[in-house]
């Protein structure tokens, strides 16, 4: 039985746990029908032209964990941002870990999606937000919708500021020979509210994992959201990360994606504007080697006037790695005075590394400022020579040049402790000791 058939038969078994009379049940049924029709995406689809899932789908993934697994904090402490106090939502093989988590309902909600899906007091939240901005015709998003049971629910009410960052961490223990997990996050940030969120998926051994994640973010008027994704998993882990963001008037949302680890990583990042004077920021750093594959697909849909979007993605590719950047800016006729910027810069440090870049602009308004640029090159040999002449060893000189290449994105991180953590990860990826001043 292939994975698609296993998922379809597993859904039938899962249905027995659901309330068949609820609106959510119909949403799930429509979603699984869409997945049944479309199946897993293939390279025949334009948006998946450079990324194949065939090698992943050969694994015999368990769809539901057979056991509940516990983890001791010392074993995973290094994956937390322990330099600063944070709220924590921790999941082990898709199940919530109260032992490792630190949640709250005092002023803000940092809790579980399962509460939204099952408790009557959250019915309005469910009907207003769940599956409302996610693409209903995307097969993998539909698959997640059908199976969604657990994940993070974060609600920052009007005029509230989250007093500390929120960490969302999904651990895979690897106790199954191969495991598929489908976390779902729902984040609502009210008018004039502010939140900082850090998300991470982490495997704890080398058994194959496939994560199909969906996050919906709703930023109300003048809301401010800083979202950081740390992707530094083992090289048997595969991640398909689907993020959908709805922004209303004068809201500001930034998403930073740091892709360093994993086997195949696909990031689908979609912004939709529903008001004027909105600001959307998408930034990313990819540093990979071996046979790793990272694919960034971005969309900013400008539908209202006087809005801005800024995209800046940097990639460093070594060995036999492959990078993909497919960035799209869509400007509707009504979206006059749009200011949209997109930049993708890449360095190939191996003759066998590959980058496929496809920046796209679709503009139907005539009073806009829109630009896109893409560069693919190698390290500046003259700069390398200059630094070596001044006593800097070749390895450190290469690392300094690559760090400088990434620094524009790093400098925009607003959590100092996270900036330091990312800097350490980059230094490790570039093969230099932290004693060397980066």
Secondary structure, DSSP 4 states (H G I P E B T S, - for coil): --HHHHHHHHHHHHHTTS-TTSHHHHHHHHHHHHHHHH-S--TTSGGGTT---HHHHTS--BSS-SS-----HHHHGGGS-TTS--EEEEEETTEE-TTT-B-B-SSEEEEEHHHHHH-GGGHHHHHHHTTSSS-TT-HHHHHHHHH----EEEEE-TT-B-SS-EEEEEEE---SSEEEE--EEEEEE-TT-EEEEEEEEEESSSSEEEEEEEEEEEE-TT-EEEEEEEE---TTEEEEEEEEEEEETT-EEEEEEEE---SEEEEEEEEEEESSS-EEEEEEEEEE-TT-EEEEEEEEEE-SSS-EEEEEEEEEE-TT-EEEEEEEEEE-TT-TT-EEEEEEEEEE-STT-EEEEEEEEEE--SS-EEEEEEEEE---HHHHHHHHHTT--HHHHHHHHHHHHHHHHHTT---HHHHHHHHHHHHHHHT--TTS--
